[in-house]
Amino acid sequence: MRWSIVTFSKPYALAWCVALSAALGASGTARADIVQPNGTTVPAVRERLSDLLNGSDNNDNIDEMIDVVADAAVEPQVFSPLCGFSGKYIAKGGGANFAVGWYNVDDDRASDDPPRYVPVNTRAGLNTAAPESDIQILFPFSTDLPPEAMRELTAVSIRENPAYGGGLIGFALIPNPNGTGNGDATQYHYTEHRFNVECTACATPGPWYSDLIYRSNELLNTFYLGFEDLDFQNAAGAAGVNGNDLDYEDFLFRFSGITCPEAGLPCEVDENVGACRLGISDCDAQGAVICTPFVLPGSQAEQCDGVDNDCDDVIDEEAPCPENQVCNRGRCVDPCGSAEFPCEQGFVCQQGLCVEQACVDVMCDVGEVCRAGECSAPCDGVVCPHDQVCRAGRCIDPCQDVVCNSGQVCEGGVCVLQCNCRGCPTNERCDMGSGRCVEAACADVACDEGTYCREGACVDVCDRVACPAGERCEAGACVEAPPPPTTATTSIGAGLDTVASSGAGDGSGGASASGAGGAPPAGAGGGASGGGESSGCGCRLGADTPSAGGLAALLLAAGLGLRRRPARGQRGARGGREVV
């Protein structure tokens, strides 16, 4: 599975930050104290660092509400740079002369051969990296805090720097080659622990932590880095600390436009269901990948939209509809049973919905469909056209109706940064024209309409496609095949599982995309309902149903519900019989 970095507009960003804070707060590992090899919990001196991070003028009056002990981290050690990189030199509490810079991470590099800074010369070119330098300067060498006008990095792009290797980066505090002004401040300090001094003589052997990391609670893709400036020694107790006060504001920086590895990627929260299952990946203080949900359980009420909005593992239960209508496949429709809306042969009308006779007494697990009396996964055997996915028995384009911000493209229903700002997997290349990662073999291939590039050759858009039952591939889309229409439904919680008929011949052509459970939240669409007539009984679905896309398509693209836990014995609002 290929994941891509996701960005948000401000409302979604704020909501996500709240959810992330809740997720991190609930994680015991994420809030573990940081302890040096000699047993000292850091930061050991806390008041000044707390004041700087929480509402100080130096930090642009941003009140991060950071607990400098509980929120301290030593992970991530490396970062992924984005296009919008910027930095802020917040404070300099130490007197030694250092600069700070970045370097390309190389896992094959020996730990005893750390990256080094090489200037053009040690005079006027001191702050300019020579071609052979491993480290590139961000903030120049200085004994004091630079003037206010020099504390901002706003026109720096790591990704566009010729020295950038295209992967992850680390940060380093660099001692002045001409001397730092302190004989006990001669070492480089790296965010990668393996390059720092290790204390083998300590009670708990391991590297000395010369930096602490704090994730911003207010700014997306932002971290604070605080460094100690004095040397550490391979010695136990105070001798190893070597005079460092462990306040981590000798050098304090804020860097935006960086993420930890595997952060900002679509993911699923395993223990959640419905709309609460889809989330965005991040990492905790120990570097473990976590998944933060977009929607928190209980934060929204159920609606008739094919979504388990309240995340209770049942779709559309007690969903409100206008009087004399029933909720079917995420739409409020007129019920069957009248002369105007009868069920076709082989179906019976039960509670306003056409039900296949063979499926009336069939119990299917959540996320399965009943067809001809048998339960099966709705996407079994389905191979969708290019750039489409099978969700709950239907092939959908998850990016249909999704509108992304400038600098973003839609992939799998998610607005992600263009590939020039996030890179591509090793077997893919960035297509600058589309902003998407493509197969390396297809990077320079132009295909005619009705074809697409696969493995370096142009093939028909319907090649190798196996559409859902009752559909066929035409012009790269699975459409209803004439006649007869297919009938199917999805179980949405135990109880009496049913099959909704296609009514008078305009069927859904397979299971509704709303049926598998984690479909989009309220107000979203993205192909949640099947095709058919725009009016009619509960067995018919409207071809003119509006589709809003956005998070809906994202949720559908994540395949929510097909991996949900079985839930037998749950009953919905209509006597235990729920249909979609």
N, C-alpha and C positions, 0 to 999 in steps of 0.2 A: 504494500500500500504506500503510495506516495503522498506525503503531507506537504503543505505549503504554508508559509507564514501569513497570518491573517492580521489585518488592521481594521479599526473600527472608526465610525463617526463618533463624535463626542458623547451623545446619549448612551450608545452601546458601550463605549469605553468606560464611562462612569459606572454603569451597571455591572460591567465585567469586573472592574476593580473591587466593587463591593463583594461580588461573589468570590473573587479570588481571596480577599482578606478573610472571608468566612471559611473558605476551604483550608487556608493555611493555618488559621486559628484552631481549626478542628484537628489538625495533624500534630500528633505528639512529636514526630521526628522533625517537623518543620520549625519547632520552637525550642529545640534543644540548646542549652547554653554552649558557648564555644569555650573550650578549656585548652590551655596550653599544655605541652608535654610535662611541665613541672607541676600541673594541677591548678594553675591560676585561671580563674574565670575572667574572660575579657569581654569588653574593656574593663580594666581595673579602675581607671579614673573616668567618670561618666558625665559629670554635670556639663562640662564645656561642650562635649560632643553632642549631647542631647539638645543643648541650647542652639547649636549651629544648625542641626537638622530640622528643628521644629519651630519654624516661624521667624528665623533670624533674617536681618537685612542681607547678610552674606548669601543666604539661600533664597533670595528674592521673595522673602516673607512667605514662603511655602511651608505650611504647618503639616508636616508628614505624620504626626502622631506616632512617631517611632519610639519604641522602647529599646534603648541602645543595647541592653543585655539580652532580652528575650528575642529581639528581632535580628540580632547579629548573625551573620552567616559567613562561611568560608567557601561557599559554592554559589554560583558556578565559578570555576577557575578560568574558564574560557568562554568566549562570547561570539555570537554571530552578528556582524555589523549590517545595518540597514542603510538605505540611501540617505535618510535624514539624520545623519550623525551630528551631534553637537555636544559641547562640554562647558562646564562651569568650574572655575577654580574657586572653591568656597573658602578655604582657610589654610593657613600655614602656621602651625603652632611650634614647629621646630626651627632651629637656626641653621641647619646644614644646607648646603647648596646642592640641590637635586633638580632634575627635570622628570617629566612623566611622558611615556610614549607607549606605542603598541607594537606588536610583532605578530608574524604569522605563526600559528600553532603547527608544530610538526611532531606527530606522535613518534616518529622514527628517530628523532633527535635524542641523543644520549643525555641522561640527567646531569652528568658531570660536564656537559658542554652547553651551558645555557646561552640564550641569545645575548648579544652584546651590541652596544651602541658604538658606532664609529663615525666621528664627525669629519667633515671635509677638511677642517683643520681645527686647532684648539684656540684660535683667535677669533676673527670675525665670522668664521664659518662654524663656530662651536655648536650652534643650534641647527645646522644643516647636515642631514645624514649623508654620508658618503655612499656610493653605489653598493659597497660591500657590507654596509651596516645591516644588522638583523632588526634593529629597532628604529622606528620613525618617531620623531618628536611631536608631541601634542602641545604641551606647555613647556616653555624654555627653562633653562637653568636659571635659578634665582635663589638668593639667600632669604629674601623677604617675600611677602605676598605681593604679586604684581599690582601695578596701578589698576584701578577699576576698569578702565577701558581695555585692559589686556587680559581680563579674567574670563572672557567669553570666547568660545569656539563656535562660530556660526557658518563659516564658509569652508569647512573641512569635510571632505568625503573620503572615507577610508576605501570604499569600494572603487572609487575612481583613481586612487593613488596607484601609480605604476608599480609600486612595491607590493601591493596587495596580492596575495596568492590565491584568492578566491574562496578561502575556507574560513575557519574560525580564527579568532585573534585572542591574544592575551595582553595584559597591561604590565608595565614595569616601571618602577621608580629607579631613576638612573643617577648614579653619583657623578658629579662634575669631574671630567678627566683632569682638570687643572687643580683639583682638590675641593673638598666640601667645606673646609674650614673647621672640621672636627675629625680628629684622628680615630674616633670610634664610629664614624659614619662613612664607611668605605664600600659597603656591599650594595649590590642590586637587590631590589625586592620585587618578586614576581607574584602575579596572581596564581600561576601554576606552582603548587607547593613543592613539586619535585625538584625545582631549581633553587629552592631556599635551603638554609642550613637546617640539617636534621639533628635532633638531639637523641643520640643513641644512649647517652648516659642517664637520661631521665627515667623516672619510674614508669612512665608511659611513653616509650620511644615513638618519635614521629617528628614531623617538620615543625619548626617554630612558625606561628602565624604572624607574618609581618604586615598583613592587611586584613581588614574586615570589610564585608560587603553588606549593604542594606538595599533592599528593593524599595523603590518609591511606591507609596500608597496613593499618590496624587497624579503622577505622570506615567503614561504608558511607555513601556520599553525603556525604562530609566533605572539606573543603579547608582548608588553612592559608593565610592571607594575611599577608605581611610587607611593611611599608611603610618607605620613607625619609621623613623629615619636612622636610628642607630643600628649597629651590627648585632647579630645574635651569635652565640657561641655553642659549640657542642659540649655543653656542661650542664650539670643539674643545678636546680635552684636559681638563686639570684645571679650566679655567675653566668648562666646561659642567657638570661635576659639582658645582661650587660648594660644596665643603666636605662633601658627603655622604660618609660613610664606607662606604656600600654594604654594610652588614652586614644590613640588612633585618629588624632587630628593634627599630627605633625604635618601631614599633607592630606587634604580632604577635597575630593572632586565629585562632581555630578556628571555622569555621561548618559545622554539620551540617544535613541536610535541604535540600541544594542539589545539583543535577546540572549537568553541562555540557550544552549543547544537543544533542539527539538521543542522549543517554546513557540507559542502562537500558531499551533497546528490544530486542525480539527481532530477531535477525539471523542470517545464515549465514556461516560461515567458508569462503570459496570454495575454499581449497586442501584442506580436510578432507572426509571422507566419513563416512557412517554416523552413529552417535551423537555423533561429535566435530564434526559440521558445525554444529549449532545452538549459538548463543551469545547474548551480551548485548552491545549496543553501548556504546562508551565513546569518549573522545577522547584523543589523545596530547598531548605537550607542544607540538606545533605546531598543535593544533586539528583535526587530521585524525581522521575517524571510524574507529575500529577495532572489530573484532568478537572478543570473547573467548569461547572455547568453554566450555560447561558441563563437557564430558568431554574429558580430554586423551588423545591417542592412546596406546594401550598400557596405560592405567590400569585396564582391566577385561577379564575373560575373556569369550569367546563363550558364549552360552547359547541354548537353543532357545526363543526368544521373538519371532522375527521382527525382530530388531534386529541390525545390524552393530555389536555391542558393542565389539569390539576395533579397529574403524575401519580395516579392511584392504580395504574395498570388496567384501566377500563376506558375505552374511547367513547366519548359523547354520552355518557350515562347522565340521565336527567338533564340533558342539554335542552335549553329552552327553544321552542318553535312557536310560530303563530298558531292560534287556535285552529283545530281540525287538521293540522299537519303533523307529520312524523319526521324524525331525523333519520336519514338514510345516507350512508357513505359521505357524511359531512355536509349534507344539504337538507334543508327543510322542504319536504315534498308532500303532495297530496297523497293520501293513503289509497291502497287498492281496495277492492271489494265492491265497488259500485259498478253499474253497467258501463259507465264511461271508462273506468280503469280496471278491467278484469285481468286476472293472471292467465298466462298462456297455458297450454296443455302440459301437464307434468308438474305444475306448480300449484300451490295452494296459498290463499291469503291468510296470514296470521298476524294479528296486531298491526294491520295496515301495510304489511310488506309481503311481497311475493316470495315464497319459499319453495325451493325444489323439494319435491315429495321425498326423495331418497335421503335428504339431509335433515329432515325434521327431527329425528331422534339421535343425530350424530353429535358426539362430543369431541371437539378438536382442541388441541392445545392452542394457547395464545400465539398468534402469528402464523397459524395454519389456515388453510381454506378447505372447504368441503366441496368436492365435485363428484357427482354421481354416487354420493354416499361414502366417499373415501376422503380422508384427511391427507393433505400433503403441503409441503412448503410452496408458497405461491410462485416462487421463481425457479422451481425445479425445471431444469432443461432449457431455460430461457437464455439466449445470447442476444443482447440488445445491439442496435446499430451503434456506429462509432459515436463517441461522446455522450452516449445515453447509458442509463443504469436501470436495472430492474428493481423495482421497489413494490412489494406487496402485489406482485403479479402484473405489473404494468411497466413498460419501458417509458421512461421520462427523460427529458432534457433538464437536468437540475439547474441549469443557468437561464432557462427561459424566464423572461420578465425580471431578471435580476439586474439592477442598475448599480454599478460600482463607481466609487469616487475616482477622480483623476489620479493616474499613477497606479491603478489597480486593474485587474482582470478577474473574470469569474472562472473558477475551476471547481467542478463538482458542486456547484451551488454556493460556493464561498468566494467572497471578494478577497483576493490576495494581492500582495505586491507584485508588480511586474517582475519578470524573471531577472532583469538587469539589476534589481535591488535585493534579490534574495538568493540568486544562484540556482543551479539545477543539479540533479543527481549526476553521477559520473557517466551514466549511459545516455544522457540527454544533453541538448544544447539549447541555449536561449535564442528564440526567434524574436529578434528585435522588432519586427513588424507587428507581431501580434502580442508581444509581451509574455508569451507562454513558453514553457519548456516543451520541447518536442524530441522525438527520437533522434539520436545523432545521425542516423542514416537518412533521415527525412529533412534535415536542416536546410538543404539547398534544393529540395524537390518541390516543384509547383505542379499541382494536379488540377485537372479540369473539373467543372461542376459535375456533381454526381459521383465523384470519386474522392478518395482521400489517400494519404501516404501511409503505408504500413511496411515496415522493414525495408524502406528505401524504394518501394514500388507503389504506383498508383493503382488502387483496387476499387471496385464498385462499392458504394456505401452500403449495399445490402449483402455483400459477400460475407459468408459464414454466419449470417444472422439467423437466429431461431426465435421467432416472435412468440409471445404468450398464446395460449390456446384461443382459437377463433380470430387470430389476427395474422396479417402477412406484411412483409416489408415492401414498402413502396417509397422510392426517393429518399431512403434513409430514415424512414419512420415506420413504426408498427401501427397499422391501421386495421379497422374492423374488416374482416373478410366476409363476403356474402355467401349465401346463407349457409347453415343456420348460425345465428349468434350464439356465442358461448355464454354459459351461466355459471356464476361462481360467487362466493362471498368469503369473508374472513371472520374467524372467531375473534371476538374482542374481549374475552373474559369468559369464564366458563358459563355454564347455563346451556340453554338449548341453542346450538349453533345451526345456522340456516344458510341457505343460498338465495341471494336476491336475483330474481329473473331479469332478463333484458326486456321484459314487458312485451310490447307489440312488435318486437323485431329490431329495436334499436338498442342493443345491449351494450354492456360495459366492456365486453371483450376480455374478460378475465377479472381477477380480483381487483377491487378498488385500491388505489394507493393509500387510501385512508385507513385501510383495514389492519395493518400490521402493528400499529401501536405507536411508536414515537414519531408521529407525523408533525407537521409544523404547528406552531402556536397560533393563537387566534389571529384572524385577519390575514393569514397567509394562505397561499394557494400552491402554485407550482405544480399543477397536474394532479391534485388529490382526488378528483372525481373522474368517473369513466365517461365515455362518449355516449351519445344517444340523443333522444328528443329533449327539447328545452322545456317541456312541460309534461306532466303525467303523474302516474302513481309512484308509490315508493320503490317500484322496481325500475324506474327509469331515471336517468341522470342527464343533466342539461349540458348540451354542447356549448351553450353560451355562458356557462358558469365563469365568473371572473376569476382571474389568477393573479395573485399579488406577488408571488415569488419571494425573494429575500430569504429570511430565515426559514420559511417553509421549504423551499428547495434545498436549503442547507440541511435541514433535518431529514428530508427524504433521501438526500444523497448519502447521508451517514448510515442509512440502512437500519434505522431504529426499529425495534419491534421484532425483527426477524431473529434477533438474538435474545429476546426477552424471556424471563422465567415463565414456565408453564404456570397457569393459575386456574386450576379447576375449582369448581364450586362457588366462584364469585357470581353474584347476580346483579343485573343492572336494574334500570328503573321500570322496565316493563315485564315484571314477573320472571326475570332471569333469562329472557330472550333478547340478546343484543345482536344487531346485524349491521353490516357496513356495505 
